[in-house]
Amino acid sequence: MRPSVWQAMAVGLLAALSFLGVPKVGRAETVDWIVAVVNDDVILNSELQRRVEDVVKAAGQLRDAAPLGPADALRKDVLRQMIRDKLTAQEVARLKITVNESEVEEALASIQSANNMSRQQLEAMLREEGRTLEQFKKVIRQDMERARLIERVLKSKTLITDEQVQAALSREMRSPEEERHLAVIFLSAPEAPEARQAVRLKAHEILKRIRQGENFAELARAYSQGPEAQNGGDIGTIKAKNMAPALEQATRNLEPGQVSDVLESTNGFYVLKLMDVKRPKPGAVDERVKEKVRQELFRMEVNRKYDQWIRDLEAKSYIQIHLEPPTSGS
């Protein structure tokens, strides 16, 4: 069964909650109350309950949705999203961002076209879900306002340089013929959990000392039980295609002089240092590929900035939460 338009609107929230899970949540029968105060706005328990039910319903009907888990955790996370929605709406009002009716109608027509349905079919589908067309248009308007807010606050101040694009392409297009000059510190570890944990801690301590400026070669001579320990752990140059997958991955994005995190194997623990690297010159890259990479980097940067922006907004706002109903007489 194809997910409805309304259910599709819940995909974003479901993605944010994909690590949670919840059994079916019934409608609350207690007296309504204010579950959150957000500056000059409030969120009612009935509103929260309805949103939770929408998420659970969508999770049951969208094939790719992750299962939902503990009801209390889901309720708190949905409320957090509702608080962020309120804060965003308040910023939209403060900045006087508007979307007119003709723009909403245009967006609605695009949704109809993408789903190959008439206005009557859309209204019928919404009625089956207990929604009205006006409610749906309100959601569209809010989404468009939010997009314009992000455009003004974040996108207009975000720039991806040619150097960033080239660096990303280089990471993705590493040649198997690339040659890496490596040094290694290896600590052998037994299978017994307690003894193995002691070696693990020792490996992390050595890594910490390296990152604090101690000489890798001297530490390799003092502690390594691996090859070429007496030569500072220098194992020479290896082609990327001939390296064990875990070691190749761990050193792929290092620059000369940098060290890897601690790597664990069945035999023990490794710390690797990239001494030098010889990378074949990459061939010409299609401009469409470059633009795709640029757009992906842009999306990631905007998401990062949005997360920080909304956290800052939460920190400077007046927010009170009352998830439990008020006691009698309060």
HULIN-V199207 format. One line per field, one symbol per residue. phi: phi as a letter, one per 20 degrees, with the letter a starting at -180 (. if undefined). psi: psi as a letter, one per 30 degrees, with the letter a starting at -180 (. if undefined). burial: I if it has 24 or more other C-alpha atoms within 12 Angstrom, else O. A space follows every 10 residues. Layout:
phi: ???
psi: ???
burial: ???
//
This chain:
phi: .fffgffffe fgffffdfee abfgdeffdf ffbeebdcle dccegfffff ffffffffff degefffecg gfffffffff ffffffffff fgffelecce ffffffffff ffffelceff ffffffffem ddffffffff ffffffffff ffedffddcd efffffffff ffdfefegdc ecccdcdfcf fggffffffg ffffffffff feofffffff fecfdeflgf dmnfdndcfg feeggfffff dgdfdgnede ffddcfercd cdcefabddg ffffdgfffg ffffffffff ffffffgfff fffffedecc ccfefffgne
psi: kkkleeeeff eeeeefgffa kklkklkkgl klljfkkjcg llkleeeeee eeeeeeeeef fkegklklbk eeeeeeeeee eeeeeeeeee eeeeghklkl eeeeeeeeee eeefghllee eeeeeeefgg lleeeeeeee eeeeeeeeee eeeeefgkkk leeeeeeeee efhkkffkkk jlkkkkjkkl fkeeeeeeee eeeeeeeeee fgflkeeeee eefkgakhef gggjgakkke fglkeeeeef fegllkflll lkkklffbkk kkkjelkjkk klakkkeeee eeeeeeeeee eeeeeeeeee eeeeegljkk kifklklkf.
burial: OOOIIIIIOI IOIIIOIIOI IIOIIOOOOO OOIIIIIIIO OIIIIIIIIO IIIIIIIIII IIOOIIIIOO OOOIIIIIII IIIIIIIIII IIOOOOIOIO OOOIOOIIOO IOOOOOOOOO OIIOIOOOOO OOIOOIIOII IIIIIIIIII OOOIOOOOOI OOOOIIOIII OOOIOOOIII IIIIIIIIIO OOOOOOOOII OIIIOIIOOI OOOOOIIOII IOIIIIOOIO OIIIIOOIII OOOOOOIIOI IIIIOOIIII IIIIOOOIII IIIIIIIOOO OOOOOOOOOI OOIIOOIIOO OIOOOIOOOI OOIIOOOOIO IOIOOOOOOO
//
